[in-house]
Amino acid sequence: VRFFFYLGEPAKHPLTGNTWRRTVKDTVMFAIDVGYHHFDCAYLCQNESEIRDALQEKIEEDVVRQADLFIVSKLWSTFHERPMVKEPGQKTLAALQLDYLDLYLIHWPMGFKILRQDIETPGSHLSELCHFFLWDQTYP
């Protein structure tokens, strides 16, 4: 069983399983079993290894293929400067052990200045970056 919401014929979109701040391996595995195929991940959540383990286990069990899944992740707000855009996406792919993401978003539409390297407290000061350039720095 797969659950979809329809965007108008013929477009349909798998229901979303959000993975924010949970022990997610069992949750993701259960979600796949009951028909969820869209998983909303984010670098900020720091749970990509648990998501990877769940996805890999279900793929190995032949319950689902990567092509059946819709995996989303997001560029965190401290990585909006041009030289910093690509690396977090590559780290996400490596952590999830996937060849591609179906959608890679800007987590929030404002950049943060890096005040320290702790991802949990990325900074409270907004940067002055223009976000239009981000689109040419993501994956071709």
C-alpha positions in Angstrom: 0.0 0.0 0.0 1.3 3.4 -0.9 -0.3 6.7 0.1 -0.4 9.7 -2.2 -1.9 13.1 -2.3 -2.8 14.2 -5.8 -1.6 17.5 -7.3 -3.9 17.2 -10.3 -3.7 14.6 -13.0 -1.4 13.0 -13.6 0.8 14.4 -10.8 0.8 12.6 -7.5 3.1 13.0 -4.5 3.9 10.4 -1.8 2.8 11.3 1.7 5.7 12.7 3.8 7.3 11.1 6.7 9.2 13.8 8.7 12.3 12.7 10.5 12.8 15.6 12.9 14.3 14.8 16.3 13.2 11.3 16.8 14.9 8.0 17.2 14.0 7.3 13.6 15.2 3.9 12.5 12.2 1.9 13.7 9.9 4.8 12.7 11.2 4.9 9.1 11.0 1.2 8.8 7.4 1.1 10.0 6.5 4.0 7.8 7.8 2.2 4.7 5.9 -0.9 5.7 2.6 1.0 5.8 3.2 2.8 2.6 5.2 6.0 3.2 7.8 6.6 0.6 8.6 10.3 1.0 11.1 11.1 3.8 12.0 14.7 4.8 15.5 14.8 6.2 17.8 17.6 7.2 21.4 18.1 8.0 20.4 19.9 11.2 18.6 16.8 12.6 21.9 14.8 12.7 20.0 11.5 12.3 21.0 10.6 8.8 22.8 7.4 9.9 19.6 6.1 11.4 17.6 6.9 8.3 20.3 5.3 6.2 20.1 2.1 8.3 16.3 1.9 7.9 16.4 2.6 4.2 19.1 0.1 3.6 17.4 -2.6 5.6 14.1 -2.2 3.7 16.0 -2.1 0.4 17.8 -5.3 1.3 14.5 -7.0 2.3 13.2 -6.0 -1.2 10.4 -4.1 0.4 11.3 -1.0 -1.5 13.8 0.3 -4.0 15.5 3.7 -3.9 13.7 4.6 -7.1 10.4 4.1 -5.2 11.4 6.6 -2.5 11.3 10.4 -2.5 14.1 11.6 -0.2 14.4 15.3 0.6 17.2 17.1 2.6 18.0 20.7 3.2 21.0 23.0 3.2 21.4 24.5 6.7 21.5 28.2 7.1 25.2 28.6 8.1 26.2 27.1 4.7 24.8 29.7 2.4 28.0 31.4 1.4 29.0 30.4 -2.1 32.1 28.2 -1.3 30.1 26.3 1.4 27.0 25.3 -0.5 28.0 22.0 -2.1 29.9 20.2 0.7 26.9 19.7 3.1 24.9 18.1 0.3 27.7 15.8 -0.5 28.0 14.9 3.2 24.3 14.2 3.4 24.5 11.9 0.4 27.5 10.1 2.0 25.7 9.8 5.4 22.5 8.4 3.8 24.6 6.3 1.4 22.5 7.4 -1.5 23.5 8.3 -5.1 21.1 11.2 -5.3 18.4 13.2 -3.4 15.0 13.7 -5.1 14.9 17.2 -3.7 17.5 19.4 -2.0 16.0 22.6 -0.4 17.3 25.6 1.4 16.3 24.9 5.0 15.3 28.4 5.8 15.4 31.3 3.4 17.8 33.4 5.5 21.5 32.8 6.2 23.1 32.7 9.6 26.6 34.0 10.4 28.8 31.2 11.8 29.4 32.1 15.4 30.8 28.7 16.4 30.9 25.3 14.9 28.2 23.8 17.0 25.3 22.8 14.7 22.8 22.9 17.5 23.4 26.7 18.0 24.4 27.9 14.6 24.2 31.6 15.4 21.6 34.1 16.1 22.8 36.8 13.7 21.4 36.9 10.2 23.9 37.2 7.4 23.6 39.7 4.7 23.7 37.2 1.9 21.6 37.4 -1.2 20.1 34.0 -1.8 19.6 34.1 -5.5 23.1 32.8 -6.2 22.5 29.5 -4.3 20.7 28.0 -7.2 23.7 27.9 -9.4 25.8 26.3 -6.6 23.7 23.1 -6.1 23.9 20.0 -8.1 23.5 20.1 -11.9 
